[in-house]
Amino acid sequence: MKNLVDQINAQIELFAVNAAAQVEKNNKAAGTRARKAALELTKLLKEFRKVSVEEAKK
């Protein structure tokens, strides 16, 4: 669970950096990276929810 939270935090940071670069500098490549990070973040958050529910049942 700790590893999963660390991965989520890393993706959030990656998304924030790239989204800011897209907005501030109109960097299209950064926008692509931000969207990719958002998709990966979605997957990780779904996995977190699954693991969290399993831990709560114990």
CHARMM internal coordinates of N, CA and C (Angstrom, degrees):
IC EDIT
DIST 1 N 1 CA 1.4488
DIST 1 CA 1 C 1.5359
ANGL 1 N 1 CA 1 C 109.33
DIST 1 C 2 N 1.3240
ANGL 1 CA 1 C 2 N 116.96
DIHE 1 N 1 CA 1 C 2 N -41.68
DIST 2 N 2 CA 1.4676
ANGL 1 C 2 N 2 CA 120.96
DIHE 1 CA 1 C 2 N 2 CA 179.84
DIST 2 CA 2 C 1.5289
ANGL 2 N 2 CA 2 C 110.56
DIHE 1 C 2 N 2 CA 2 C -61.05
DIST 2 C 3 N 1.3324
ANGL 2 CA 2 C 3 N 116.26
DIHE 2 N 2 CA 2 C 3 N -42.48
DIST 3 N 3 CA 1.4617
ANGL 2 C 3 N 3 CA 121.61
DIHE 2 CA 2 C 3 N 3 CA 178.79
DIST 3 CA 3 C 1.5288
ANGL 3 N 3 CA 3 C 110.50
DIHE 2 C 3 N 3 CA 3 C -61.80
DIST 3 C 4 N 1.3206
ANGL 3 CA 3 C 4 N 116.45
DIHE 3 N 3 CA 3 C 4 N -40.57
DIST 4 N 4 CA 1.4590
ANGL 3 C 4 N 4 CA 121.45
DIHE 3 CA 3 C 4 N 4 CA 179.80
DIST 4 CA 4 C 1.5312
ANGL 4 N 4 CA 4 C 110.90
DIHE 3 C 4 N 4 CA 4 C -64.32
DIST 4 C 5 N 1.3056
ANGL 4 CA 4 C 5 N 116.57
DIHE 4 N 4 CA 4 C 5 N -42.26
DIST 5 N 5 CA 1.4716
ANGL 4 C 5 N 5 CA 120.97
DIHE 4 CA 4 C 5 N 5 CA 178.11
DIST 5 CA 5 C 1.5293
ANGL 5 N 5 CA 5 C 110.50
DIHE 4 C 5 N 5 CA 5 C -64.28
DIST 5 C 6 N 1.3207
ANGL 5 CA 5 C 6 N 116.96
DIHE 5 N 5 CA 5 C 6 N -38.73
DIST 6 N 6 CA 1.4618
ANGL 5 C 6 N 6 CA 120.82
DIHE 5 CA 5 C 6 N 6 CA 177.56
DIST 6 CA 6 C 1.5294
ANGL 6 N 6 CA 6 C 110.98
DIHE 5 C 6 N 6 CA 6 C -64.03
DIST 6 C 7 N 1.3266
ANGL 6 CA 6 C 7 N 116.54
DIHE 6 N 6 CA 6 C 7 N -40.93
DIST 7 N 7 CA 1.4650
ANGL 6 C 7 N 7 CA 120.76
DIHE 6 CA 6 C 7 N 7 CA 177.65
DIST 7 CA 7 C 1.5226
ANGL 7 N 7 CA 7 C 111.16
DIHE 6 C 7 N 7 CA 7 C -63.89
DIST 7 C 8 N 1.3292
ANGL 7 CA 7 C 8 N 116.77
DIHE 7 N 7 CA 7 C 8 N -40.73
DIST 8 N 8 CA 1.4694
ANGL 7 C 8 N 8 CA 121.35
DIHE 7 CA 7 C 8 N 8 CA 178.84
DIST 8 CA 8 C 1.5220
ANGL 8 N 8 CA 8 C 109.71
DIHE 7 C 8 N 8 CA 8 C -63.00
DIST 8 C 9 N 1.3239
ANGL 8 CA 8 C 9 N 116.92
DIHE 8 N 8 CA 8 C 9 N -45.37
DIST 9 N 9 CA 1.4656
ANGL 8 C 9 N 9 CA 120.16
DIHE 8 CA 8 C 9 N 9 CA 179.74
DIST 9 CA 9 C 1.5260
ANGL 9 N 9 CA 9 C 111.59
DIHE 8 C 9 N 9 CA 9 C -62.61
DIST 9 C 10 N 1.3190
ANGL 9 CA 9 C 10 N 117.29
DIHE 9 N 9 CA 9 C 10 N -38.50
DIST 10 N 10 CA 1.4637
ANGL 9 C 10 N 10 CA 120.79
DIHE 9 CA 9 C 10 N 10 CA 178.40
DIST 10 CA 10 C 1.5289
ANGL 10 N 10 CA 10 C 110.73
DIHE 9 C 10 N 10 CA 10 C -64.73
DIST 10 C 11 N 1.3266
ANGL 10 CA 10 C 11 N 117.43
DIHE 10 N 10 CA 10 C 11 N -41.17
DIST 11 N 11 CA 1.4638
ANGL 10 C 11 N 11 CA 120.80
DIHE 10 CA 10 C 11 N 11 CA 179.54
DIST 11 CA 11 C 1.5279
ANGL 11 N 11 CA 11 C 111.20
DIHE 10 C 11 N 11 CA 11 C -68.11
DIST 11 C 12 N 1.3284
ANGL 11 CA 11 C 12 N 116.82
DIHE 11 N 11 CA 11 C 12 N -37.11
DIST 12 N 12 CA 1.4600
ANGL 11 C 12 N 12 CA 120.47
DIHE 11 CA 11 C 12 N 12 CA 177.66
DIST 12 CA 12 C 1.5223
ANGL 12 N 12 CA 12 C 109.88
DIHE 11 C 12 N 12 CA 12 C -62.44
DIST 12 C 13 N 1.3330
ANGL 12 CA 12 C 13 N 116.43
DIHE 12 N 12 CA 12 C 13 N -44.16
DIST 13 N 13 CA 1.4610
ANGL 12 C 13 N 13 CA 121.11
DIHE 12 CA 12 C 13 N 13 CA 179.31
DIST 13 CA 13 C 1.5292
ANGL 13 N 13 CA 13 C 110.89
DIHE 12 C 13 N 13 CA 13 C -63.59
DIST 13 C 14 N 1.3384
ANGL 13 CA 13 C 14 N 116.37
DIHE 13 N 13 CA 13 C 14 N -43.97
DIST 14 N 14 CA 1.4556
ANGL 13 C 14 N 14 CA 121.44
DIHE 13 CA 13 C 14 N 14 CA 178.80
DIST 14 CA 14 C 1.5292
ANGL 14 N 14 CA 14 C 110.89
DIHE 13 C 14 N 14 CA 14 C -61.63
DIST 14 C 15 N 1.3249
ANGL 14 CA 14 C 15 N 116.00
DIHE 14 N 14 CA 14 C 15 N -43.70
DIST 15 N 15 CA 1.4621
ANGL 14 C 15 N 15 CA 120.66
DIHE 14 CA 14 C 15 N 15 CA 177.99
DIST 15 CA 15 C 1.5237
ANGL 15 N 15 CA 15 C 110.98
DIHE 14 C 15 N 15 CA 15 C -61.41
DIST 15 C 16 N 1.3233
ANGL 15 CA 15 C 16 N 116.77
DIHE 15 N 15 CA 15 C 16 N -46.51
DIST 16 N 16 CA 1.4630
ANGL 15 C 16 N 16 CA 121.06
DIHE 15 CA 15 C 16 N 16 CA -177.33
DIST 16 CA 16 C 1.5250
ANGL 16 N 16 CA 16 C 111.72
DIHE 15 C 16 N 16 CA 16 C -61.48
DIST 16 C 17 N 1.3177
ANGL 16 CA 16 C 17 N 117.04
DIHE 16 N 16 CA 16 C 17 N -43.53
DIST 17 N 17 CA 1.4646
ANGL 16 C 17 N 17 CA 121.19
DIHE 16 CA 16 C 17 N 17 CA -179.94
DIST 17 CA 17 C 1.5258
ANGL 17 N 17 CA 17 C 110.82
DIHE 16 C 17 N 17 CA 17 C -62.91
DIST 17 C 18 N 1.3218
ANGL 17 CA 17 C 18 N 116.48
DIHE 17 N 17 CA 17 C 18 N -48.02
DIST 18 N 18 CA 1.4595
ANGL 17 C 18 N 18 CA 120.32
DIHE 17 CA 17 C 18 N 18 CA -177.51
DIST 18 CA 18 C 1.5205
ANGL 18 N 18 CA 18 C 112.72
DIHE 17 C 18 N 18 CA 18 C -71.26
DIST 18 C 19 N 1.3248
ANGL 18 CA 18 C 19 N 117.50
DIHE 18 N 18 CA 18 C 19 N -37.73
DIST 19 N 19 CA 1.4625
ANGL 18 C 19 N 19 CA 120.18
DIHE 18 CA 18 C 19 N 19 CA 177.87
DIST 19 CA 19 C 1.5273
ANGL 19 N 19 CA 19 C 110.19
DIHE 18 C 19 N 19 CA 19 C -64.83
DIST 19 C 20 N 1.3175
ANGL 19 CA 19 C 20 N 116.90
DIHE 19 N 19 CA 19 C 20 N -39.72
DIST 20 N 20 CA 1.4626
ANGL 19 C 20 N 20 CA 120.33
DIHE 19 CA 19 C 20 N 20 CA 177.96
DIST 20 CA 20 C 1.5247
ANGL 20 N 20 CA 20 C 111.03
DIHE 19 C 20 N 20 CA 20 C -64.50
DIST 20 C 21 N 1.3243
ANGL 20 CA 20 C 21 N 116.75
DIHE 20 N 20 CA 20 C 21 N -40.63
DIST 21 N 21 CA 1.4696
ANGL 20 C 21 N 21 CA 120.29
DIHE 20 CA 20 C 21 N 21 CA 178.75
DIST 21 CA 21 C 1.5155
ANGL 21 N 21 CA 21 C 110.71
DIHE 20 C 21 N 21 CA 21 C -63.75
DIST 21 C 22 N 1.3219
ANGL 21 CA 21 C 22 N 116.71
DIHE 21 N 21 CA 21 C 22 N -37.48
DIST 22 N 22 CA 1.4621
ANGL 21 C 22 N 22 CA 119.62
DIHE 21 CA 21 C 22 N 22 CA 178.82
DIST 22 CA 22 C 1.5278
ANGL 22 N 22 CA 22 C 110.77
DIHE 21 C 22 N 22 CA 22 C -67.16
DIST 22 C 23 N 1.3038
ANGL 22 CA 22 C 23 N 116.71
DIHE 22 N 22 CA 22 C 23 N -45.22
DIST 23 N 23 CA 1.4630
ANGL 22 C 23 N 23 CA 120.79
DIHE 22 CA 22 C 23 N 23 CA -177.00
DIST 23 CA 23 C 1.5308
ANGL 23 N 23 CA 23 C 111.59
DIHE 22 C 23 N 23 CA 23 C -69.81
DIST 23 C 24 N 1.3269
ANGL 23 CA 23 C 24 N 116.38
DIHE 23 N 23 CA 23 C 24 N -47.36
DIST 24 N 24 CA 1.4569
ANGL 23 C 24 N 24 CA 120.34
DIHE 23 CA 23 C 24 N 24 CA -174.12
DIST 24 CA 24 C 1.5204
ANGL 24 N 24 CA 24 C 113.74
DIHE 23 C 24 N 24 CA 24 C -77.14
DIST 24 C 25 N 1.3407
ANGL 24 CA 24 C 25 N 116.38
DIHE 24 N 24 CA 24 C 25 N -38.30
DIST 25 N 25 CA 1.4622
ANGL 24 C 25 N 25 CA 119.74
DIHE 24 CA 24 C 25 N 25 CA -173.27
DIST 25 CA 25 C 1.5280
ANGL 25 N 25 CA 25 C 113.15
DIHE 24 C 25 N 25 CA 25 C -113.06
DIST 25 C 26 N 1.3396
ANGL 25 CA 25 C 26 N 116.00
DIHE 25 N 25 CA 25 C 26 N 3.38
DIST 26 N 26 CA 1.4610
ANGL 25 C 26 N 26 CA 121.74
DIHE 25 CA 25 C 26 N 26 CA -178.37
DIST 26 CA 26 C 1.5323
ANGL 26 N 26 CA 26 C 110.83
DIHE 25 C 26 N 26 CA 26 C 55.12
DIST 26 C 27 N 1.3160
ANGL 26 CA 26 C 27 N 116.15
DIHE 26 N 26 CA 26 C 27 N 40.14
DIST 27 N 27 CA 1.4586
ANGL 26 C 27 N 27 CA 123.69
DIHE 26 CA 26 C 27 N 27 CA -178.25
DIST 27 CA 27 C 1.5330
ANGL 27 N 27 CA 27 C 108.91
DIHE 26 C 27 N 27 CA 27 C -85.49
DIST 27 C 28 N 1.3306
ANGL 27 CA 27 C 28 N 116.40
DIHE 27 N 27 CA 27 C 28 N 106.82
DIST 28 N 28 CA 1.4656
ANGL 27 C 28 N 28 CA 120.61
DIHE 27 CA 27 C 28 N 28 CA -175.90
DIST 28 CA 28 C 1.5264
ANGL 28 N 28 CA 28 C 112.18
DIHE 27 C 28 N 28 CA 28 C -67.53
DIST 28 C 29 N 1.3175
ANGL 28 CA 28 C 29 N 117.50
DIHE 28 N 28 CA 28 C 29 N -36.82
DIST 29 N 29 CA 1.4707
ANGL 28 C 29 N 29 CA 120.78
DIHE 28 CA 28 C 29 N 29 CA 178.74
DIST 29 CA 29 C 1.5295
ANGL 29 N 29 CA 29 C 110.33
DIHE 28 C 29 N 29 CA 29 C -63.90
DIST 29 C 30 N 1.3100
ANGL 29 CA 29 C 30 N 116.93
DIHE 29 N 29 CA 29 C 30 N -37.33
DIST 30 N 30 CA 1.4646
ANGL 29 C 30 N 30 CA 120.61
DIHE 29 CA 29 C 30 N 30 CA 178.14
DIST 30 CA 30 C 1.5246
ANGL 30 N 30 CA 30 C 109.89
DIHE 29 C 30 N 30 CA 30 C -65.88
DIST 30 C 31 N 1.3131
ANGL 30 CA 30 C 31 N 116.99
DIHE 30 N 30 CA 30 C 31 N -34.64
DIST 31 N 31 CA 1.4629
ANGL 30 C 31 N 31 CA 120.69
DIHE 30 CA 30 C 31 N 31 CA 176.35
DIST 31 CA 31 C 1.5165
ANGL 31 N 31 CA 31 C 111.27
DIHE 30 C 31 N 31 CA 31 C -62.57
DIST 31 C 32 N 1.3244
ANGL 31 CA 31 C 32 N 116.10
DIHE 31 N 31 CA 31 C 32 N -41.27
DIST 32 N 32 CA 1.4562
ANGL 31 C 32 N 32 CA 120.93
DIHE 31 CA 31 C 32 N 32 CA 177.73
DIST 32 CA 32 C 1.5249
ANGL 32 N 32 CA 32 C 110.14
DIHE 31 C 32 N 32 CA 32 C -63.27
DIST 32 C 33 N 1.3246
ANGL 32 CA 32 C 33 N 116.16
DIHE 32 N 32 CA 32 C 33 N -44.33
DIST 33 N 33 CA 1.4704
ANGL 32 C 33 N 33 CA 119.96
DIHE 32 CA 32 C 33 N 33 CA 178.85
DIST 33 CA 33 C 1.5259
ANGL 33 N 33 CA 33 C 110.91
DIHE 32 C 33 N 33 CA 33 C -64.35
DIST 33 C 34 N 1.3232
ANGL 33 CA 33 C 34 N 117.30
DIHE 33 N 33 CA 33 C 34 N -37.85
DIST 34 N 34 CA 1.4657
ANGL 33 C 34 N 34 CA 121.18
DIHE 33 CA 33 C 34 N 34 CA 179.24
DIST 34 CA 34 C 1.5310
ANGL 34 N 34 CA 34 C 110.36
DIHE 33 C 34 N 34 CA 34 C -65.04
DIST 34 C 35 N 1.3119
ANGL 34 CA 34 C 35 N 117.22
DIHE 34 N 34 CA 34 C 35 N -41.81
DIST 35 N 35 CA 1.4659
ANGL 34 C 35 N 35 CA 120.28
DIHE 34 CA 34 C 35 N 35 CA 178.42
DIST 35 CA 35 C 1.5262
ANGL 35 N 35 CA 35 C 111.02
DIHE 34 C 35 N 35 CA 35 C -64.97
DIST 35 C 36 N 1.3193
ANGL 35 CA 35 C 36 N 116.72
DIHE 35 N 35 CA 35 C 36 N -39.87
DIST 36 N 36 CA 1.4626
ANGL 35 C 36 N 36 CA 121.01
DIHE 35 CA 35 C 36 N 36 CA 177.74
DIST 36 CA 36 C 1.5296
ANGL 36 N 36 CA 36 C 109.92
DIHE 35 C 36 N 36 CA 36 C -63.09
DIST 36 C 37 N 1.3261
ANGL 36 CA 36 C 37 N 116.20
DIHE 36 N 36 CA 36 C 37 N -43.63
DIST 37 N 37 CA 1.4697
ANGL 36 C 37 N 37 CA 120.50
DIHE 36 CA 36 C 37 N 37 CA 178.59
DIST 37 CA 37 C 1.5264
ANGL 37 N 37 CA 37 C 110.53
DIHE 36 C 37 N 37 CA 37 C -63.44
DIST 37 C 38 N 1.3323
ANGL 37 CA 37 C 38 N 117.20
DIHE 37 N 37 CA 37 C 38 N -36.62
DIST 38 N 38 CA 1.4613
ANGL 37 C 38 N 38 CA 120.87
DIHE 37 CA 37 C 38 N 38 CA 179.31
DIST 38 CA 38 C 1.5308
ANGL 38 N 38 CA 38 C 110.78
DIHE 37 C 38 N 38 CA 38 C -65.20
DIST 38 C 39 N 1.3300
ANGL 38 CA 38 C 39 N 116.82
DIHE 38 N 38 CA 38 C 39 N -40.30
DIST 39 N 39 CA 1.4648
ANGL 38 C 39 N 39 CA 120.10
DIHE 38 CA 38 C 39 N 39 CA 177.52
DIST 39 CA 39 C 1.5182
ANGL 39 N 39 CA 39 C 111.24
DIHE 38 C 39 N 39 CA 39 C -64.60
DIST 39 C 40 N 1.3207
ANGL 39 CA 39 C 40 N 116.11
DIHE 39 N 39 CA 39 C 40 N -43.40
DIST 40 N 40 CA 1.4585
ANGL 39 C 40 N 40 CA 120.15
DIHE 39 CA 39 C 40 N 40 CA 179.01
DIST 40 CA 40 C 1.5298
ANGL 40 N 40 CA 40 C 110.26
DIHE 39 C 40 N 40 CA 40 C -65.38
DIST 40 C 41 N 1.3087
ANGL 40 CA 40 C 41 N 116.34
DIHE 40 N 40 CA 40 C 41 N -38.01
DIST 41 N 41 CA 1.4623
ANGL 40 C 41 N 41 CA 121.47
DIHE 40 CA 40 C 41 N 41 CA 178.36
DIST 41 CA 41 C 1.5321
ANGL 41 N 41 CA 41 C 110.61
DIHE 40 C 41 N 41 CA 41 C -62.94
DIST 41 C 42 N 1.3113
ANGL 41 CA 41 C 42 N 116.51
DIHE 41 N 41 CA 41 C 42 N -40.34
DIST 42 N 42 CA 1.4601
ANGL 41 C 42 N 42 CA 120.89
DIHE 41 CA 41 C 42 N 42 CA 177.53
DIST 42 CA 42 C 1.5226
ANGL 42 N 42 CA 42 C 110.50
DIHE 41 C 42 N 42 CA 42 C -59.50
DIST 42 C 43 N 1.3237
ANGL 42 CA 42 C 43 N 116.53
DIHE 42 N 42 CA 42 C 43 N -45.73
DIST 43 N 43 CA 1.4662
ANGL 42 C 43 N 43 CA 120.92
DIHE 42 CA 42 C 43 N 43 CA 179.15
DIST 43 CA 43 C 1.5276
ANGL 43 N 43 CA 43 C 110.72
DIHE 42 C 43 N 43 CA 43 C -61.55
DIST 43 C 44 N 1.3213
ANGL 43 CA 43 C 44 N 115.86
DIHE 43 N 43 CA 43 C 44 N -45.00
DIST 44 N 44 CA 1.4653
ANGL 43 C 44 N 44 CA 119.92
DIHE 43 CA 43 C 44 N 44 CA -178.88
DIST 44 CA 44 C 1.5245
ANGL 44 N 44 CA 44 C 111.74
DIHE 43 C 44 N 44 CA 44 C -65.06
DIST 44 C 45 N 1.3237
ANGL 44 CA 44 C 45 N 117.32
DIHE 44 N 44 CA 44 C 45 N -38.63
DIST 45 N 45 CA 1.4636
ANGL 44 C 45 N 45 CA 120.38
DIHE 44 CA 44 C 45 N 45 CA -179.96
DIST 45 CA 45 C 1.5236
ANGL 45 N 45 CA 45 C 111.06
DIHE 44 C 45 N 45 CA 45 C -67.71
DIST 45 C 46 N 1.3267
ANGL 45 CA 45 C 46 N 117.26
DIHE 45 N 45 CA 45 C 46 N -36.47
DIST 46 N 46 CA 1.4652
ANGL 45 C 46 N 46 CA 120.09
DIHE 45 CA 45 C 46 N 46 CA 176.16
DIST 46 CA 46 C 1.5257
ANGL 46 N 46 CA 46 C 110.12
DIHE 45 C 46 N 46 CA 46 C -65.38
DIST 46 C 47 N 1.3211
ANGL 46 CA 46 C 47 N 116.05
DIHE 46 N 46 CA 46 C 47 N -40.71
DIST 47 N 47 CA 1.4591
ANGL 46 C 47 N 47 CA 120.37
DIHE 46 CA 46 C 47 N 47 CA 177.67
DIST 47 CA 47 C 1.5362
ANGL 47 N 47 CA 47 C 110.33
DIHE 46 C 47 N 47 CA 47 C -64.69
DIST 47 C 48 N 1.3384
ANGL 47 CA 47 C 48 N 116.38
DIHE 47 N 47 CA 47 C 48 N -39.91
DIST 48 N 48 CA 1.4660
ANGL 47 C 48 N 48 CA 120.55
DIHE 47 CA 47 C 48 N 48 CA 177.71
DIST 48 CA 48 C 1.5241
ANGL 48 N 48 CA 48 C 110.63
DIHE 47 C 48 N 48 CA 48 C -60.56
DIST 48 C 49 N 1.3212
ANGL 48 CA 48 C 49 N 115.66
DIHE 48 N 48 CA 48 C 49 N -43.82
DIST 49 N 49 CA 1.4653
ANGL 48 C 49 N 49 CA 119.96
DIHE 48 CA 48 C 49 N 49 CA -179.87
DIST 49 CA 49 C 1.5278
ANGL 49 N 49 CA 49 C 110.08
DIHE 48 C 49 N 49 CA 49 C -61.05
DIST 49 C 50 N 1.3264
ANGL 49 CA 49 C 50 N 116.62
DIHE 49 N 49 CA 49 C 50 N -43.72
DIST 50 N 50 CA 1.4622
ANGL 49 C 50 N 50 CA 121.76
DIHE 49 CA 49 C 50 N 50 CA 179.98
DIST 50 CA 50 C 1.5278
ANGL 50 N 50 CA 50 C 110.91
DIHE 49 C 50 N 50 CA 50 C -61.57
DIST 50 C 51 N 1.3319
ANGL 50 CA 50 C 51 N 115.91
DIHE 50 N 50 CA 50 C 51 N -47.60
DIST 51 N 51 CA 1.4704
ANGL 50 C 51 N 51 CA 120.36
DIHE 50 CA 50 C 51 N 51 CA -179.25
DIST 51 CA 51 C 1.5293
ANGL 51 N 51 CA 51 C 110.66
DIHE 50 C 51 N 51 CA 51 C -66.92
DIST 51 C 52 N 1.3075
ANGL 51 CA 51 C 52 N 116.42
DIHE 51 N 51 CA 51 C 52 N -39.13
DIST 52 N 52 CA 1.4573
ANGL 51 C 52 N 52 CA 120.99
DIHE 51 CA 51 C 52 N 52 CA -179.04
DIST 52 CA 52 C 1.5299
ANGL 52 N 52 CA 52 C 111.29
DIHE 51 C 52 N 52 CA 52 C -63.12
DIST 52 C 53 N 1.3191
ANGL 52 CA 52 C 53 N 115.89
DIHE 52 N 52 CA 52 C 53 N -42.86
DIST 53 N 53 CA 1.4606
ANGL 52 C 53 N 53 CA 120.20
DIHE 52 CA 52 C 53 N 53 CA 178.65
DIST 53 CA 53 C 1.5271
ANGL 53 N 53 CA 53 C 110.29
DIHE 52 C 53 N 53 CA 53 C -63.97
DIST 53 C 54 N 1.3249
ANGL 53 CA 53 C 54 N 117.07
DIHE 53 N 53 CA 53 C 54 N -41.67
DIST 54 N 54 CA 1.4607
ANGL 53 C 54 N 54 CA 120.74
DIHE 53 CA 53 C 54 N 54 CA 177.95
DIST 54 CA 54 C 1.5281
ANGL 54 N 54 CA 54 C 111.43
DIHE 53 C 54 N 54 CA 54 C -62.77
DIST 54 C 55 N 1.3249
ANGL 54 CA 54 C 55 N 116.95
DIHE 54 N 54 CA 54 C 55 N -41.22
DIST 55 N 55 CA 1.4674
ANGL 54 C 55 N 55 CA 120.66
DIHE 54 CA 54 C 55 N 55 CA 178.73
DIST 55 CA 55 C 1.5282
ANGL 55 N 55 CA 55 C 111.03
DIHE 54 C 55 N 55 CA 55 C -66.06
DIST 55 C 56 N 1.3179
ANGL 55 CA 55 C 56 N 117.12
DIHE 55 N 55 CA 55 C 56 N -35.31
DIST 56 N 56 CA 1.4582
ANGL 55 C 56 N 56 CA 120.85
DIHE 55 CA 55 C 56 N 56 CA -178.79
DIST 56 CA 56 C 1.5329
ANGL 56 N 56 CA 56 C 111.31
DIHE 55 C 56 N 56 CA 56 C -68.63
DIST 56 C 57 N 1.3265
ANGL 56 CA 56 C 57 N 116.07
DIHE 56 N 56 CA 56 C 57 N -27.90
DIST 57 N 57 CA 1.4662
ANGL 56 C 57 N 57 CA 120.44
DIHE 56 CA 56 C 57 N 57 CA -179.36
DIST 57 CA 57 C 1.5204
ANGL 57 N 57 CA 57 C 112.38
DIHE 56 C 57 N 57 CA 57 C -74.73
DIST 57 C 58 N 1.3143
ANGL 57 CA 57 C 58 N 117.78
DIHE 57 N 57 CA 57 C 58 N -18.13
DIST 58 N 58 CA 1.4709
ANGL 57 C 58 N 58 CA 121.51
DIHE 57 CA 57 C 58 N 58 CA -176.96
DIST 58 CA 58 C 1.5076
ANGL 58 N 58 CA 58 C 111.58
DIHE 57 C 58 N 58 CA 58 C -76.00
END
COOR INIT
IC SEED 1 N 1 CA 1 C
IC BUILD
